[in-house]
């Protein structure tokens, strides 16, 4: 059966109807825009809102079985549907689609060479991506991050593609990439920003470095920020797009499985989001 991706697209709120018909309630909906789930074998994904699942279940099950083209040409993508939950006061619209098989060429190069560093950033060796990310090696390797703010204080996040070997499908820091062997952090940052967002003219501000430790890997992260209001052209080869998020959106998404753990911990460490 097909895997089906469910994306929370947009919520519409009707305060006039709420004021007229609804009794006050303390808790409503935990879903946030951009949140995603994957349904396997047509089953309800973990963490999916029961009300939303009730509305979309038949469509998800049909897509899982390979039965699309609802209502004779309704959707531009015949293996998809747009469904709303059954909350009449604050309905959420969900885009559901069959997840295509990831092409064989679309995967990280596990033979890419990374510098192995100590916590001060001194290069002490080298290893492949596969050795750094797999087999429990825990080799400390260096990466660069750039947080892109606009003049309003919104934060640009990139969408990680499904073929990435770490945190596929989640929203992440605007720019993040490994430092190549023989490259300085400054050179790596310029290269990654150009490759991922198409930006060449920007003024980075270095704000610190730290060790990020997860079950899969250990990274020495060089953290930078910039304010930028020019054109952003996210790479179609490396990303699944991106957009600016308000601080409120980020606050609501933290801890919901929408953002990468790396971004969450780093953002809380370096930036205010009150």
Secondary structure, DSSP 8 states (H G I E B T S, - for coil): ---EEEEEEEE---HHHHHHH----S------TT-EEEESTT---TT--HHHHHHHHHHHHHHHTT---TTTT-SSSTTEEEEE-S-SSS-EEEEEEE-----TTSS--TT-EEEEE-TT--EEEEEEHHHHHSTT---EEEEEEEEEE-TTS-EEEEEE-TT-SSSTT-EEESEEEE-BTT--HHHHHHHHHHHHH---S---EEEEEEEEE-SS-EEEEEEEEEE--S-----TTTEEEEEEE-HHHHHHHTTTTSB-HHHHHHHHHH----
